[in-house]
């Protein structure tokens, strides 16, 4: 089976002035990600999926004032500080992932449960930050004394965090002949194996994604259909535990989000097309751009995010002779 998932995330953010940068900070962070996957059936109970993230993350700085934190730039290029030190690697490749899944139960085309369990490895790319972006000035005097050397300038974002992770996943779905025709949940967790060579170690990343499919019984996949064959309703809970640079906790890394979604699926003779929109709602850690006591929101942090995704899945129906 082959899968192609494309997503576009738009984040509008702002926060109040800093002591050493006395102006309002605001901008737009756009992320476009393409994630091709191929799944091979090893036997009747085990399959393996290989995926590779490809994308670009772009900051649009909406303030005329220069800042050590932000500027209009993207992950297509490296970032080098004014003092000549490279602080971020650019590129288009994000993390790769190998996931092996075991089929515990599957009733085929009949009504009933489908249960899978998986274990895998996340392989980081080189498009990552090379030093701590939270090494910020103590106060205005410290900033003025050291800014000319370019010691504090940095980029906050990258395509990869540069860390190998173990990935665990469990899926349980139920199919029936009445609506909702398909429902289920996927729980996954990524566990960092160790910090990367630059001293960064992310926290646990976990998610619980629930989906309901409301089908249209009069849908005909042999004809053009403007309306989908099924409507997708989803609710996701995503969490990131606190990360660290060289043992020092990063101040804005612990985040909890609740993400409702709505979309549709179009079964065709060539595969299945899906489109959905999502609205992330921050439960904790609302500012993703300022590392200053975000729990207390001392900087009047504001974040408004929106996501759009497009997916395509096709079963090739090819039997590998040596399997």
N, C-alpha and C positions, 0 to 999 in steps of 0.2 A: 504494500500500500504506500502511496505517496501523499503527503500533506504539504500544503503551502499556506502558511498563516502570515498575514500582513496586518500590522497595527500602526495607528497614528495616535500619539498622545500629545495633548496640548495643555500646558500648565501656565496659568497667569499667577504671578506671585509679587509680593511687595512686603517691605518692612520699613519701620521708621529709621531715622538717622542713627549712625553710630557715633561714638565719641570722637573717633579719628576721621570719620567721613560724615560731616554734618549736613546730610541731605537724604531725602527719601530714596530708597532703593526699590526699583521695580523693573520687571522684565517678563519675557515669555520664554519658556523652555519647551521646545518641540522635539519629539522623538519619533522617528520612523524606523520600524523594525520589520524585516522580512525573515521568516523562520522556516526554511524547507526541512522536511523530515522524510525519512524512508523507514518503513517497518518490514522486517523479514520474519516469517514464521519458521522457527527452528524445528519445532515439532507440533503435535496437537495441543500442547499445554504451555509452550514457552515461545515468546517472540522477543525481538530486539529492535529498538528504535534508535536511530542516529539522527541528530538534529544539529543545525549550525545557524546561529544568529548572525544576520547581516544587517547593518543599519547605519544611521547617522543621528546624532543628538546635537541640537543647535540652540544656542542662547541668543536671544534678541534683547539687547540692553536698551531700555527705554528712558534713560536719563542722560542728559548732556554731560554731566560731571564724570570725570575719570575715576575709576575705582580699582583697588588692588584685587577685589573679589570677582568682578564681573566686567564683561565686555561682549560685544557681538562677535561670536566665534562658533566653531563647530568641532566635532570630533574627527573631522576629515584631516585635520592638521595637528601637528605637535604644538605644545605650548612651551615656550622658553621664556624664563624670567628676564628682566632687563639686565641682570648680572651674568647672563649667559648660561644659567643652570636650566636644563630641561626638566619640567615638572609634570608633563603629561605626554603620553604617546598617542598619536592619532591613528586612524585606520577605519576600515569598514567591517571588520570581523569582530563579533562579540564572542560569547562563550559557546562552546560545543558541548553536547551532552549525549551520553550513551546510556540507555535505559533498558533493562531486561525485565520483562513482565511474566508472571506466572498466572495462568488461568485456573482459578479455583472452581468456578462454576459458570456455565453458559448453556442456556436452553435453546440456542439457535434462533429460529424464526418464531418460536412459540412464546406465549406469555410466561414471564418469570424473571428470575434474577440473573445478572451477569456480574461476577465478582473477580477482580484482578488485583494482584499485588506486584510491586516493582521495586527494584533497587538499581542504582546507577551511579555514574560518575560525571560531574561537571568539570570540563576542561577549560581553563581560562584562556583568553586571548592576550596579546601584548598591548592592546589598546586600553591602557589603564593609567591611573595617577602614579607618579613616581615618588612623591613626597607628601607629607601631611599638609592639607589645605587649611588646617585650623591653627597653624602657627601664626597667630594674629598679634598686632601690637597691644601692649599693655594699656597705653593711653595715648593722647595726642602728642605728648612730648616724645615718647618712644617712637611713634610713627614718623615724626619729622626728622628725628636723628638718623633713622635707618632706611627711610623710603628711597633715598637717592641710590642706594646700593641695590635696590630691587629685591631685597630679602623676603618681603612679605607678599609679593605678587604671586597669584596662583589661579588655577582653574579648579572648580568644584566637581565637575561631572566628567564621566567617561563611559565607554561602552561596556567595559568589564572591570571587576574589582581585582582581577589578577590572582584569584584564590581557587585552589582545587577544593571540591566539595563532594561529599557523599549525598546522594539523592534517594529518598524513600517515598513510595507512593502507594496508595490504596484506592481502588475505585469500586463503587457498588451502584448498579443501575437496575431499574425494573421496567419491563416493557409490558404493556397491556393493550387491548383492542379498543379501549375507550379513553377519552381525554382525562388527565394528561397521558398521552400515549407512551411517553418515555420520561423517566425521572431518575435522578440519582445525584451522587456527590463524589467528589474526588478530593482526598486529603493528601497533601504533599509537604515534605520538609527537606530543606537543603542544609546540611551540616558541614561547616568549614572544617577541613582537615588540619590545616595549620595556617599561620599568617604567611603573606607573600614575601618575596625577597626585599620589599621596600618597607616592611614593618606594619602593613595593614592586615587586620583580621576582622571580617564582618561577623555580625551576630547570626543566630539562627534565622532562617527565612522560611516561614510556613504559611500554608493557605488551605482554606476549605471552600470549595467551589460547588454550589448546588445548582442544578439545571432542571427545568421542566419544558417539555415539548408538547404544544397543543397542535394536533394535526388537523389537516383539511382532508376529509375522506373523498372529496370530489376532485382532488388534484390529479392531473394527467401529465406525467413527465415526458410524454411524446410530443407535447405541444408547448408553444411559448406561453409562459405564465408570468404576469407582472406581480401577482400576489404570491407569497411563498407557500410551499407545501406544508410548512409547519412554523409555528411562532415560538420563539425561544424566550423564556423568562429565567433570569438567573440572579443569584445573590452570592457574593464572594466575601470572605473575610480573609484579609492578608495581614501578616505581621512581620516586622523586622526587629530583632533584638539589638541591643546596643553593640556597636562595633568599637574598634580601638586602633590608634596609630601608635606603634612602639610602646604599647602598654597603657597609653593615655586614652581614656574614653572619649569618643567623639560626641559632641554635645547635641547633635540633631539626628541621631541615627535610629533611635527607638521610635517606631511608628506602627500604628494600627489603622487599618482602613476597612471600611465597609463599602462594597461596590455593587449596587444594583445594575442590571443590564436587561436590554430588550433587543430582539432581533428576529431574523427569519432564516429558514433553510429552503433551498431550491434543489430537490433531487432531479437529476437529469440522466440521460442515457450515458453520459461521459463521466459522471461523478456527482458529488454533492457540494453545492456552493452555500456558504453561510455569510451573513452580514449581521453585525451587532454594534450597538452603541452602549457605552458604559459611563457612569458618573461616579468617580471616587469621592467618598466622604471621609474626611479625616476624623478619626476618633481620638487619636493621640499623636503628638508630634506634627502639628499642622504646618509649621514652616520647614521647608526642605532646603532653604537657601541661606538661613542665618543660624550660626551655631552659638547662640547666646541665650541660655536658659529658656529654651522653647516651651518647656512645660508651664512656666509662669507667663509666657507670652509677653515679656517685658518690652518687646520691640513692635508690638501690634502687628504680628505676623499674619499675613493673609495669603491663602492659596486656593485657587479655583482650577480644578482639573477636568478634562473631558477626554474620552478615548473612543476611537472608531476602529473596528477590526473587520477584516475580510479574510475568509478562509476557503480552501478548496481541498477536497479529499477524493481520491480515486483508488479503487482496488484494481491493481493491474491484472489479477487473475493468472499470474505466471507461476508455474511450478518449477522450482529449482531442482534439477535432476539429482544432485548429490545430497540434497536434504530429504 
